[in-house]
Amino acid sequence: TAINSGYSADNYIETLDKFQPALNSNSSKISVQVGAFRKYAGAKVYAKRYSLLSDQYNVEIKQEMKDAQPLYKVRIEGFTSDKEAREFMLRYSIDGAFLVRK
């Protein structure tokens, strides 16, 4: 099962049930986006929990603006291929997260 941040749906604006876009398997830098929050505190809790899974990858919080408000995206970074990222998602039962190119 996916890790639960304990935050309400009001704080979590992009669900982990999004589709997974097709990516070129020879892409050099792939990340797994596991959540997006309006409040930094929610993103920080999520990032900390995912950072405990593996020392091989980095968990980053990326800030963007959406609808004139900050949006904090939590991504696991450092995969060299979509296959590697998907295997990581399966190994740790990260359901519904999606892959993004850096």
N, C-alpha and C positions, 0 to 999 in steps of 0.2 A: 504494500500500500504506500501511497505517497506520504511524505512528511507533512504533518498538519501544523501550521504556524500558531493556531489558537486565536487568530484574528477573525473578526466578523467579515461577512461578505461585503460590507460597506467599505472596508479598507482594501480588500482584494478585488481589483477591477478587471483583471484578465485571468480567466480560469485556466487551470491546467488541462482542460478538456478541449483545447484548440486542436485543429488539424495539424499534421506535420507536413510542412512544405517539402517538395522534392528538391534535393540538393545534389549537385554534382559530386560524385564520390571521390574525385581527386582534388576537391577544395582543400586549401592548405590550413585554414584556421576556422574551426567550427566551435560554436558555443551551444550550450543547452540552456534555454530560458525556462526557469522554473516558477517565476512569479513576477507580478508587477503590482506596485502599491502606490497609493497617493501619499501615504505617510512614511517617512524615512524609517521610523521605529519598526514598522511592520517588515520592511525590506531587510533591516539589520538582523532581526530575529531569524528570518528565513535564511539569510546568508550564513549566519553562524551555524545553524543546524546542518545545512548542506556542506559547509566546510569541514565538518567532522567525518564525512564519508570517505575522503581520500586525500592524501598529501600530494598526489600526482597532478591534480588540477586545481586551479584557482577559482574562487567564488568572488565575483565582482558585483557591485551595485552601480548600474549606469543610470544617470539622471537625464531625463529628457523632458520637454514641455509638451503637454497635450491639453488642448482646450484651455490654454493660458494658466495651467496649473502644473506643478512638478509631477513627474511620474518616475518612480524608482523601479528599474527592472533588475531582477536578480538573475544572474547568468553564471553557469559553470563554464569556465574557459580553459582552453589548452588542448583541445582535441585536434588531431591532424586529419581526421576523415569523419564523414557522417556515420560510417560503420562503427568506428571506435566510440563515437558519442552514443549511438543507439545501444551498443553493447553495455555501456556504462548505465544507461537508463534501465535496461533490463536487469542488470546485476543488482541494482539498488531499488528496484520496483518504483521508479519515478514515472508514474502514469500521466500521460497527457501533456507533458512538457513538450516543447518543440525546439528544433534546431534553427540556429541563425548563423549567418556568415559574419565575420568581423570585417 
